[in-house]
Amino acid sequence: MSNPKHDKGEHYITTPKAEPFLERLIFNNRAIILIAFLILTLFLGYNAVKIQPDASFERMIPLEHPYIVNMLEHRESLANLGNFVRIAVEVEEGDIFTQEYMETLKQITDEVFYLNGVDRSGLKSLWTSNVRWVEVTEQGFQGGTVIPDNYDGSRESLEQLRQNVLRSNEVGRLVADNFKSTIVYAPLYEKNPETGEALNYGEFSRQLEEKIRQKYEAQNPNIDIHIVGFAKKVGDLIEGIGSIAYFAGITILLTTLLLFGYSRSVTGTLVPVFTSIVAVFLQLGTLRLLGYGLDPYSVLVPFLVFAIGISHGVQIVNAMAVEASKGFDKVTAARLAFRALYIPGMLALVSDAFGFLTLIFIEIDVIRDLAVAAGIGVAFVILTNLVLHVLIMSYVGISKGGIRHVQNHDEKNDRKWRVMSYFAHPGVAPISLLIAVIGLGLGLYYKQDLKVGDLDQGAPELRKDSRYNKDNAFIIDNYSTSADVLVVMVKTEEEQCTQYNVLRAMDSLQWELENTPGVQSSASLADVSKIVTKALNEGNWKWYEISRNQTIINASIRQAPAGLINVNCDLTPVLVFLEDHKAETLETVTERVEEFASNNNTDEFTFLLAAGNAGVEAATNEVISSAKNVMLAFVYGVVALLCLATFRSVRAVLCILIPLGLTSILAEAIMAVSGIGIKVATLPVIALGVGIGVDYGIYIYSKLEKYLLEGRTLQDAYFETLRSTGKAVIFTGITLGIGVVTWIFSPIKFQADMGLLLFFMFIWNMVGSIWLLPALARFLLRPDRMVAKARAAK
């Protein structure tokens, strides 16, 4: 006997006017499309497994910012002060003036010299010839390398070494204030000058660990090694990618278990998980073919692609289960699910993609790479979710357990949905809006404290108790020259960098900066000139000044370190050592330098910002600060236009976007309270949260509008929306939230921060669409008019 529901469904399906063109195209060519997907997945999957971690100093900085333009323009004259590592070799008992320690330091210096990527001409340690001492005696200048020419490890030569160190002006720089450690300073090449290959930060960091730290700490238990610098930080982050994969695996497992608990269907669980993983492989394979790798910041994007795929896949499983419970066969249920969801699904996914692509407006390549990766991922989710998923399900269908689960629980769930439908009740909706306004006020109040940039010392991407941050704390505590260096470049005509007026202006800038909060110390050619001038005059402190006599100046800087004067003498740096690279410190110091430059720049000399790692951070903070609001405006603008084009109603757009806006404000408030700054690692989360969150509102509103246009009251229409789409939205928000909340325990701090923010956004965007959207609809949509118009049309 025929099933009347089935017959009705078949008639409905085969009516030409009811079939969208895309539906006919996809379902009439099921086998061909699946074979094409198989070939594409094998090809791109093969490339996906070959994708490599990738990191580049230049890709993590804003190359178009004036500070960075100045730094790169004068890179050859700056001894690569933006990218370096500092290796502190500490002796636990005793001091550095022992034969055993000095031999170990010599071996470490030689090991570092031969590491790939090290700019050997700029390498500094007590054992390199560019570290010298100078003094003035009755016979004139005397000097030489810090290591005595006749050094043999004897007590006499070690005492001579001690005297040379004290005369070298390196105490606090290469030698610790307590004489228990020294530094090997190694500037790095971004690209190998011989081969042109980019520096492999992961490999370089591994070599530092194996050839330096592990080797020499094992050889000598009295030795501890501390390593800081951009390359080491990035290397540690790359090493932490393994933990990211581990937590992503936990997320996939939890999602699978929760999805089965929701659907009670093996096929309804495995197919969306499988197609979401396929989307990830397609994304990674495409990125590799386009020449991209996975840097430490975009490595989380594949999970977001998986999450988006699951989010939309649940809607298809839910719709198919409902249709199958009515008696429709597998193909018919798949076609009906596709027909009901392809427009809101396409709108949501395109909104996601355009939301991510707005990150391209931020002038930092690593964020632009993230935008491209996310955009490509979402494009593949459109194919895997709306095509591959429904086609596979048209063959395997919803299992009998899933169909029985829907049939047996519909009535039980009605009571729950009926209670929740009161969010649209005329007596409850005003209370919801009042709560939202209070939340908005609290969010705006607390987000005032939100800062741009790093809020902690060291590497905030890593935990405070990480090895890197402990090493950084050691160097800050034991050296007067911190790891955070801001370089002010003084530009002159050729052979004019040592003129009195230039040195005098540099000295004035240093005086101002050394009286600025956050500045530890400074160094420049002016210091060298004053020290030598004093020495030339029997060490009398009255002569610790820049001489007006150019001949004396020229004599005083004859032995100046190479890093403080270039070959053409048209550029000399002022090195500013900061206590930290917190956003507030950088902003204060750069403002002071810019104010000084505007008041003192002349045709003779110009002060330019900025090089050094602190200069790079300052430029990055400025770009992020100026781009944040523009990026959010683009994200919301694109989403609003797409929603307006689909629903043809400004009121509908407001219903969807207002909950998103509240989520963004509350998320920024949480960042401020939690001490999370807006930086390269966290800025994309704000855009990603909006892109993913809009999905919930689109699905809820599209169903709500459908039922309203059928003539139902707002509360009844919302009740039906909850029964059909709402339960899938709630499940998705909770499942994805639980999946990312495990990231909070990651050893990588920025992953933990992203986990916290994404957890909040997944949950709160879901709450906003379920709780606030119907309350807004009560006041914005004028549902009574819509119902009356719909009933009149009948």
Buried (B, 14 or more C-beta within 10 A) or exposed (E): EEEEEBEEBBEBBEEEEEBBEBBEEBBEEBEEBBEEBEEBBEEBBEBBEEBEBBBBBBBBBBBEBEBBBBBBBBBEBBBBBBBBBBBBBBBEEEEBBBBEBBEBBBBBBEBBBEBBBBBEEBBBBBBBEEBBBBBBEEEEBEBEBBBBEEBEEEEEBBEBBBEBBEBBBBBBBBBBEEBBBBBBBBBBBBEEEEEEEBBBBBBBBBBBBEBBBEBBBEEBEBBBBBBBBBBBBBBBBBBBBEBBEEBBEEBBEBBBEBBBEBBBBBBBBBBBBBBBBBBBBBBBBBBBEEEBBBBBBBBBBBBBBBBBBBBBBBBBBBBBBBBBBBBBBBBBBBBBBBBBBBBBBBBBBBBBBBBBBBBBBBBBBBBBBBBBBBBBBBBBBBBBBBBBBBBBBBBBBBBEBBBEBBBEEEEEEEEEBBEBBBBBBEEBBEEBBEEBEEBBEEBEEBBEEBBBBBBBBBBBBBBEEBBBBEBBBBBBEBBBBBBBBBBBBBBBEEEBBBBBBBBBBBBEBBEBBEEBEBBBBBBBBBBBBBBBBBBBBEEEEEBBBBBEEEEBBEBBBEEBBEBBBBEEBBBBBBBBBBBBBBBBBBBBBBEBBEEBBEEEBEEEBEBBBBBBBBBBBBBBBBBBBBBBEEBBEBBBEBBBEBBBEBBEBEEBBBBBBBBBBBBBBBBBBBBBEEEBBBBBBBBBBBBBBBBBBBBBBBBBBBBBBBBBBBBBBBBBBBBBBBBBBBBBBBBBBBBBBBBBBBBBEBBBBBBBBBBBBBBBBBBBBBBBBBBBBBBBBBBBBBBEEBBEEBEEEE
